[in-house]
């Protein structure tokens, strides 16, 4: 059993989960030929934006991460 609740499983190759502490984490598939996935924990501003806008915000955030996979040093590789 997972310690995470899946909130969104998107065909845009990302999923948004809530961990047991309540934090929101987005996991995004990135790369071209060598596909991999990264995870970014949403900060307070991003969490508030998701609460207001829902999946539209998550879609934009995923696209921003796909365009810049290190995402300002906040992304961690998914094992």
N, CA, C and O atoms as a printed pandas DataFrame, in Angstrom:
     atom_number atom_name residue_name chain_id  residue_number  x_coord  y_coord  z_coord
0              1         N          UNK        A               1    0.835   -1.183    0.000
1              2        CA          UNK        A               1    0.000    0.000    0.000
2              3         C          UNK        A               1    0.883    1.251    0.000
3              4         O          UNK        A               1    1.842    1.337    0.767
4              5         N          UNK        A               2    0.564    2.193   -0.841
5              6        CA          UNK        A               2    1.373    3.405   -0.985
6              7         C          UNK        A               2    1.055    4.410    0.106
7              8         O          UNK        A               2   -0.060    4.460    0.627
8              9         N          UNK        A               3    2.063    5.210    0.442
9             10        CA          UNK        A               3    1.862    6.285    1.405
10            11         C          UNK        A               3    1.405    7.559    0.714
11            12         O          UNK        A               3    1.350    8.617    1.342
12            13         N          UNK        A               4    1.075    7.473   -0.573
13            14        CA          UNK        A               4    0.685    8.647   -1.338
14            15         C          UNK        A               4   -0.706    8.461   -1.927
15            16         O          UNK        A               4   -1.091    7.364   -2.330
16            17         N          UNK        A               5   -1.446    9.560   -1.967
17            18        CA          UNK        A               5   -2.765    9.580   -2.601
18            19         C          UNK        A               5   -2.606   10.249   -3.961
19            20         O          UNK        A               5   -2.164   11.396   -4.036
20            21         N          UNK        A               6   -2.958    9.555   -5.028
21            22        CA          UNK        A               6   -2.863   10.123   -6.373
22            23         C          UNK        A               6   -4.062   11.050   -6.583
23            24         O          UNK        A               6   -5.212   10.619   -6.504
24            25         N          UNK        A               7   -3.780   12.325   -6.850
25            26        CA          UNK        A               7   -4.828   13.313   -7.081
26            27         C          UNK        A               7   -5.117   13.468   -8.565
27            28         O          UNK        A               7   -6.272   13.612   -8.966
28            29         N          UNK        A               8   -4.071   13.440   -9.378
29            30        CA          UNK        A               8   -4.214   13.558  -10.836
30            31         C          UNK        A               8   -3.265   12.563  -11.486
31            32         O          UNK        A               8   -2.089   12.492  -11.127
32            33         N          UNK        A               9   -3.773   11.801  -12.436
33            34        CA          UNK        A               9   -2.953   10.954  -13.296
34            35         C          UNK        A               9   -3.232   11.453  -14.705
35            36         O          UNK        A               9   -4.258   11.112  -15.293
36            37         N          UNK        A              10   -2.331   12.254  -15.248
37            38        CA          UNK        A              10   -2.592   12.964  -16.494
38            39         C          UNK        A              10   -2.025   12.268  -17.721
39            40         O          UNK        A              10   -0.954   11.666  -17.659
40            41         N          UNK        A              11   -2.743   12.349  -18.839
41            42        CA          UNK        A              11   -2.179   11.849  -20.095
42            43         C          UNK        A              11   -1.007   12.711  -20.585
43            44         O          UNK        A              11   -0.322   12.341  -21.539
44            45         N          UNK        A              12   -0.778   13.857  -19.932
45            46        CA          UNK        A              12    0.368   14.705  -20.267
46            47         C          UNK        A              12    1.655   14.183  -19.619
47            48         O          UNK        A              12    2.656   14.897  -19.558
48            49         N          UNK        A              13    1.624   12.952  -19.143
49            50        CA          UNK        A              13    2.790   12.271  -18.567
50            51         C          UNK        A              13    3.242   12.868  -17.238
51            52         O          UNK        A              13    4.435   13.067  -17.006
52            53         N          UNK        A              14    2.289   13.146  -16.385
53            54        CA          UNK        A              14    2.618   13.526  -15.013
54            55         C          UNK        A              14    1.536   13.012  -14.087
55            56         O          UNK        A              14    0.438   12.653  -14.511
56            57         N          UNK        A              15    1.880   12.987  -12.809
57            58        CA          UNK        A              15    0.875   12.715  -11.789
58            59         C          UNK        A              15    1.143   13.618  -10.601
59            60         O          UNK        A              15    2.287   13.966  -10.307
60            61         N          UNK        A              16    0.075   13.988   -9.930
61            62        CA          UNK        A              16    0.166   14.824   -8.737
62            63         C          UNK        A              16   -0.294   13.967   -7.575
63            64         O          UNK        A              16   -1.363   13.359   -7.620
64            65         N          UNK        A              17    0.533   13.924   -6.524
65            66        CA          UNK        A              17    0.209   13.100   -5.359
66            67         C          UNK        A              17    0.289   13.932   -4.089
67            68         O          UNK        A              17    0.963   14.961   -4.032
68            69         N          UNK        A              18   -0.418   13.453   -3.074
69            70        CA          UNK        A              18   -0.322   14.032   -1.730
70            71         C          UNK        A              18    0.328   12.966   -0.855
71            72         O          UNK        A              18   -0.166   11.842   -0.764
72            73         N          UNK        A              19    1.449   13.329   -0.206
73            74        CA          UNK        A              19    2.102   12.350    0.653
74            75         C          UNK        A              19    1.434   12.323    2.025
75            76         O          UNK        A              19    0.516   13.099    2.292
76            77         N          UNK        A              20    1.895   11.434    2.882
77            78        CA          UNK        A              20    1.214   11.269    4.169
78            79         C          UNK        A              20    1.305   12.513    5.054
79            80         O          UNK        A              20    0.494   12.675    5.966
80            81         N          UNK        A              21    2.278   13.395    4.799
81            82        CA          UNK        A              21    2.382   14.632    5.578
82            83         C          UNK        A              21    1.440   15.712    5.051
83            84         O          UNK        A              21    1.275   16.757    5.680
84            85         N          UNK        A              22    0.818   15.456    3.883
85            86        CA          UNK        A              22   -0.085   16.433    3.282
86            87         C          UNK        A              22    0.560   17.262    2.188
87            88         O          UNK        A              22   -0.111   18.057    1.530
88            89         N          UNK        A              23    1.864   17.081    1.988
89            90        CA          UNK        A              23    2.570   17.844    0.949
90            91         C          UNK        A              23    2.168   17.346   -0.433
91            92         O          UNK        A              23    1.912   16.158   -0.630
92            93         N          UNK        A              24    2.115   18.277   -1.392
93            94        CA          UNK        A              24    1.830   17.933   -2.777
94            95         C          UNK        A              24    3.145   17.761   -3.526
95            96         O          UNK        A              24    4.070   18.560   -3.378
96            97         N          UNK        A              25    3.211   16.709   -4.328
97            98        CA          UNK        A              25    4.404   16.396   -5.111
98            99         C          UNK        A              25    3.949   16.086   -6.530
99           100         O          UNK        A              25    3.003   15.328   -6.742
100          101         N          UNK        A              26    4.634   16.685   -7.493
101          102        CA          UNK        A              26    4.339   16.395   -8.892
102          103         C          UNK        A              26    5.475   15.561   -9.456
103          104         O          UNK        A              26    6.649   15.885   -9.279
104          105         N          UNK        A              27    5.113   14.490  -10.131
105          106        CA          UNK        A              27    6.080   13.596  -10.769
106          107         C          UNK        A              27    5.856   13.698  -12.272
107          108         O          UNK        A              27    4.753   13.458  -12.765
108          109         N          UNK        A              28    6.917   14.059  -12.996
109          110        CA          UNK        A              28    6.795   14.374  -14.419
110          111         C          UNK        A              28    7.791   13.543  -15.226
111          112         O          UNK        A              28    8.961   13.430  -14.859
112          113         N          UNK        A              29    7.315   12.964  -16.328
113          114        CA          UNK        A              29    8.202   12.262  -17.261
114          115         C          UNK        A              29    8.875   13.324  -18.126
115          116         O          UNK        A              29    8.210   14.180  -18.709
116          117         N          UNK        A              30   10.204   13.255  -18.199
117          118        CA          UNK        A              30   10.986   14.247  -18.948
118          119         C          UNK        A              30   11.948   13.530  -19.888
119          120         O          UNK        A              30   12.180   12.328  -19.760
120          121         N          UNK        A              31   12.498   14.276  -20.822
121          122        CA          UNK        A              31   13.519   13.740  -21.715
122          123         C          UNK        A              31   12.978   13.443  -23.090
123          124         O          UNK        A              31   11.770   13.467  -23.328
124          125         N          UNK        A              32   13.891   13.165  -23.983
125          126        CA          UNK        A              32   13.536   12.838  -25.353
126          127         C          UNK        A              32   13.730   11.354  -25.585
127          128         O          UNK        A              32   12.826   10.552  -25.353
128          129         N          UNK        A              33   14.914   10.999  -26.042
129          130        CA          UNK        A              33   15.214    9.591  -26.298
130          131         C          UNK        A              33   15.334    8.830  -24.975
131          132         O          UNK        A              33   14.792    7.735  -24.828
132          133         N          UNK        A              34   16.035    9.413  -24.036
133          134        CA          UNK        A              34   16.217    8.788  -22.725
134          135         C          UNK        A              34   15.192    9.362  -21.758
135          136         O          UNK        A              34   15.447   10.369  -21.098
136          137         N          UNK        A              35   14.055    8.729  -21.679
137          138        CA          UNK        A              35   12.980    9.205  -20.801
138          139         C          UNK        A              35   13.301    8.856  -19.348
139          140         O          UNK        A              35   13.828    7.782  -19.056
140          141         N          UNK        A              36   12.979    9.771  -18.456
141          142        CA          UNK        A              36   13.109    9.526  -17.026
142          143         C          UNK        A              36   12.019   10.335  -16.338
143          144         O          UNK        A              36   11.257   11.044  -16.996
144          145         N          UNK        A              37   11.945   10.232  -15.044
145          146        CA          UNK        A              37   10.945   10.985  -14.298
146          147         C          UNK        A              37   11.623   11.753  -13.179
147          148         O          UNK        A              37   12.604   11.293  -12.594
148          149         N          UNK        A              38   11.087   12.930  -12.891
149          150        CA          UNK        A              38   11.567   13.739  -11.776
150          151         C          UNK        A              38   10.377   14.082  -10.893
151          152         O          UNK        A              38    9.227   14.074  -11.334
152          153         N          UNK        A              39   10.681   14.385   -9.633
153          154        CA          UNK        A              39    9.651   14.787   -8.675
154          155         C          UNK        A              39   10.005   16.154   -8.115
155          156         O          UNK        A              39   11.169   16.450   -7.846
156          157         N          UNK        A              40    8.979   16.986   -7.943
157          158        CA          UNK        A              40    9.144   18.312   -7.358
158          159         C          UNK        A              40    8.067   18.477   -6.289
159          160         O          UNK        A              40    6.880   18.280   -6.547
160          161         N          UNK        A              41    8.503   18.843   -5.086
161          162        CA          UNK        A              41    7.558   19.140   -4.008
162          163         C          UNK        A              41    7.048   20.564   -4.217
163          164         O          UNK        A              41    7.845   21.491   -4.361
164          165         N          UNK        A              42    5.740   20.743   -4.236
165          166        CA          UNK        A              42    5.169   22.068   -4.436
166          167         C          UNK        A              42    5.432   22.938   -3.212
167          168         O          UNK        A              42    5.296   22.484   -2.076
168          169         N          UNK        A              43    5.811   24.197   -3.453
169          170        CA          UNK        A              43    5.992   25.137   -2.349
170          171         C          UNK        A              43    4.623   25.732   -1.983
171          172         O          UNK        A              43    3.610   25.390   -2.593
172          173         N          UNK        A              44    4.604   26.613   -0.995
173          174        CA          UNK        A              44    3.338   27.172   -0.504
174          175         C          UNK        A              44    2.597   27.941   -1.590
175          176         O          UNK        A              44    1.373   27.855   -1.685
176          177         N          UNK        A              45    3.323   28.685   -2.402
177          178        CA          UNK        A              45    2.692   29.464   -3.482
178          179         C          UNK        A              45    2.063   28.540   -4.514
179          180         O          UNK        A              45    0.943   28.774   -4.968
180          181         N          UNK        A              46    2.786   27.496   -4.879
181          182        CA          UNK        A              46    2.277   26.540   -5.860
182          183         C          UNK        A              46    1.089   25.748   -5.311
183          184         O          UNK        A              46    0.129   25.471   -6.031
184          185         N          UNK        A              47    1.164   25.390   -4.040
185          186        CA          UNK        A              47    0.056   24.671   -3.411
186          187         C          UNK        A              47   -1.203   25.528   -3.407
187          188         O          UNK        A              47   -2.297   25.029   -3.672
188          189         N          UNK        A              48   -1.053   26.820   -3.108
189          190        CA          UNK        A              48   -2.199   27.734   -3.127
190          191         C          UNK        A              48   -2.749   27.884   -4.544
191          192         O          UNK        A              48   -3.964   27.925   -4.734
192          193         N          UNK        A              49   -1.870   27.967   -5.532
193          194        CA          UNK        A              49   -2.311   28.086   -6.924
194          195         C          UNK        A              49   -3.067   26.825   -7.350
195          196         O          UNK        A              49   -4.070   26.921   -8.058
196          197         N          UNK        A              50   -2.605   25.650   -6.932
197          198        CA          UNK        A              50   -3.323   24.414   -7.246
198          199         C          UNK        A              50   -4.695   24.410   -6.581
199          200         O          UNK        A              50   -5.676   23.981   -7.188
200          201         N          UNK        A              51   -4.770   24.885   -5.337
201          202        CA          UNK        A              51   -6.056   24.936   -4.633
202          203         C          UNK        A              51   -7.047   25.841   -5.370
203          204         O          UNK        A              51   -8.245   25.558   -5.393
204          205         N          UNK        A              52   -6.555   26.918   -5.967
205          206        CA          UNK        A              52   -7.422   27.858   -6.702
206          207         C          UNK        A              52   -7.793   27.346   -8.089
207          208         O          UNK        A              52   -8.950   27.433   -8.500
208          209         N          UNK        A              53   -6.800   26.807   -8.812
209          210        CA          UNK        A              53   -6.968   26.531  -10.239
210          211         C          UNK        A              53   -7.104   25.059  -10.592
211          212         O          UNK        A              53   -7.555   24.730  -11.689
212          213         N          UNK        A              54   -6.728   24.179   -9.695
213          214        CA          UNK        A              54   -6.860   22.750   -9.957
214          215         C          UNK        A              54   -5.936   22.241  -11.050
215          216         O          UNK        A              54   -4.768   22.624  -11.130
216          217         N          UNK        A              55   -6.483   21.369  -11.890
217          218        CA          UNK        A              55   -5.670   20.683  -12.888
218          219         C          UNK        A              55   -5.049   21.641  -13.893
219          220         O          UNK        A              55   -3.972   21.351  -14.414
220          221         N          UNK        A              56   -5.677   22.759  -14.183
221          222        CA          UNK        A              56   -5.084   23.718  -15.131
222          223         C          UNK        A              56   -3.719   24.181  -14.629
223          224         O          UNK        A              56   -2.776   24.298  -15.413
224          225         N          UNK        A              57   -3.608   24.447  -13.324
225          226        CA          UNK        A              57   -2.309   24.843  -12.764
226          227         C          UNK        A              57   -1.331   23.673  -12.840
227          228         O          UNK        A              57   -0.178   23.860  -13.230
228          229         N          UNK        A              58   -1.770   22.482  -12.477
229          230        CA          UNK        A              58   -0.887   21.315  -12.511
230          231         C          UNK        A              58   -0.371   21.059  -13.929
231          232         O          UNK        A              58    0.793   20.704  -14.110
232          233         N          UNK        A              59   -1.240   21.238  -14.939
233          234        CA          UNK        A              59   -0.804   21.079  -16.330
234          235         C          UNK        A              59    0.307   22.065  -16.669
235          236         O          UNK        A              59    1.310   21.684  -17.273
236          237         N          UNK        A              60    0.137   23.330  -16.287
237          238        CA          UNK        A              60    1.164   24.349  -16.575
238          239         C          UNK        A              60    2.459   24.047  -15.841
239          240         O          UNK        A              60    3.542   24.194  -16.408
240          241         N          UNK        A              61    2.359   23.628  -14.592
241          242        CA          UNK        A              61    3.551   23.314  -13.814
242          243         C          UNK        A              61    4.293   22.136  -14.447
243          244         O          UNK        A              61    5.517   22.172  -14.571
244          245         N          UNK        A              62    3.572   21.107  -14.841
245          246        CA          UNK        A              62    4.206   19.951  -15.481
246          247         C          UNK        A              62    4.917   20.375  -16.764
247          248         O          UNK        A              62    6.034   19.927  -17.026
248          249         N          UNK        A              63    4.290   21.225  -17.561
249          250        CA          UNK        A              63    4.913   21.684  -18.797
250          251         C          UNK        A              63    6.175   22.501  -18.512
251          252         O          UNK        A              63    7.154   22.402  -19.252
252          253         N          UNK        A              64    6.162   23.304  -17.451
253          254        CA          UNK        A              64    7.351   24.078  -17.077
254          255         C          UNK        A              64    8.481   23.145  -16.657
255          256         O          UNK        A              64    9.643   23.401  -16.972
256          257         N          UNK        A              65    8.154   22.074  -15.953
257          258        CA          UNK        A              65    9.180   21.113  -15.535
258          259         C          UNK        A              65    9.712   20.357  -16.745
259          260         O          UNK        A              65   10.913   20.099  -16.829
260          261         N          UNK        A              66    8.836   19.996  -17.687
261          262        CA          UNK        A              66    9.287   19.306  -18.904
262          263         C          UNK        A              66   10.252   20.179  -19.700
263          264         O          UNK        A              66   11.204   19.669  -20.292
264          265         N          UNK        A              67   10.015   21.485  -19.717
265          266        CA          UNK        A              67   10.867   22.416  -20.456
266          267         C          UNK        A              67   12.216   22.640  -19.767
267          268         O          UNK        A              67   13.200   22.977  -20.426
268          269         N          UNK        A              68   12.264   22.453  -18.435
269          270        CA          UNK        A              68   13.480   22.673  -17.649
270          271         C          UNK        A              68   13.521   21.626  -16.543
271          272         O          UNK        A              68   13.217   21.933  -15.390
272          273         N          UNK        A              69   13.899   20.369  -16.885
273          274        CA          UNK        A              69   13.817   19.283  -15.906
274          275         C          UNK        A              69   14.509   19.505  -14.565
275          276         O          UNK        A              69   14.007   19.003  -13.559
276          277         N          UNK        A              70   15.642   20.233  -14.481
277          278        CA          UNK        A              70   16.193   20.475  -13.141
278          279         C          UNK        A              70   15.301   21.386  -12.298
279          280         O          UNK        A              70   15.375   21.368  -11.070
280          281         N          UNK        A              71   14.460   22.180  -12.960
281          282        CA          UNK        A              71   13.491   23.070  -12.329
282          283         C          UNK        A              71   14.110   23.866  -11.182
283          284         O          UNK        A              71   13.650   23.833  -10.041
284          285         N          UNK        A              72   15.175   24.582  -11.542
285          286        CA          UNK        A              72   15.831   25.442  -10.558
286          287         C          UNK        A              72   16.490   24.688   -9.418
287          288         O          UNK        A              72   16.662   25.229   -8.326
288          289         N          UNK        A              73   16.858   23.447   -9.667
289          290        CA          UNK        A              73   17.502   22.637   -8.633
290          291         C          UNK        A              73   16.524   21.956   -7.693
291          292         O          UNK        A              73   16.941   21.281   -6.751
292          293         N          UNK        A              74   15.232   22.121   -7.933
293          294        CA          UNK        A              74   14.219   21.539   -7.035
294          295         C          UNK        A              74   13.824   20.115   -7.398
295          296         O          UNK        A              74   13.258   19.406   -6.567
296          297         N          UNK        A              75   14.110   19.683   -8.621
297          298        CA          UNK        A              75   13.687   18.355   -9.065
298          299         C          UNK        A              75   14.648   17.284   -8.580
299          300         O          UNK        A              75   15.862   17.487   -8.549
300          301         N          UNK        A              76   14.092   16.147   -8.204
301          302        CA          UNK        A              76   14.910   14.979   -7.851
302          303         C          UNK        A              76   14.496   13.834   -8.762
303          304         O          UNK        A              76   13.317   13.679   -9.083
304          305         N          UNK        A              77   15.469   13.034   -9.176
305          306        CA          UNK        A              77   15.179   11.891  -10.043
306          307         C          UNK        A              77   14.362   10.857   -9.294
307          308         O          UNK        A              77   14.555   10.645   -8.097
308          309         N          UNK        A              78   13.449   10.216  -10.004
309          310        CA          UNK        A              78   12.675    9.114   -9.458
310          311         C          UNK        A              78   13.503    7.853   -9.653
311          312         O          UNK        A              78   13.917    7.552  -10.773
312          313         N          UNK        A              79   13.748    7.115   -8.581
313          314        CA          UNK        A              79   14.559    5.887   -8.719
314          315         C          UNK        A              79   13.869    4.839   -9.566
315          316         O          UNK        A              79   14.416    3.757   -9.777
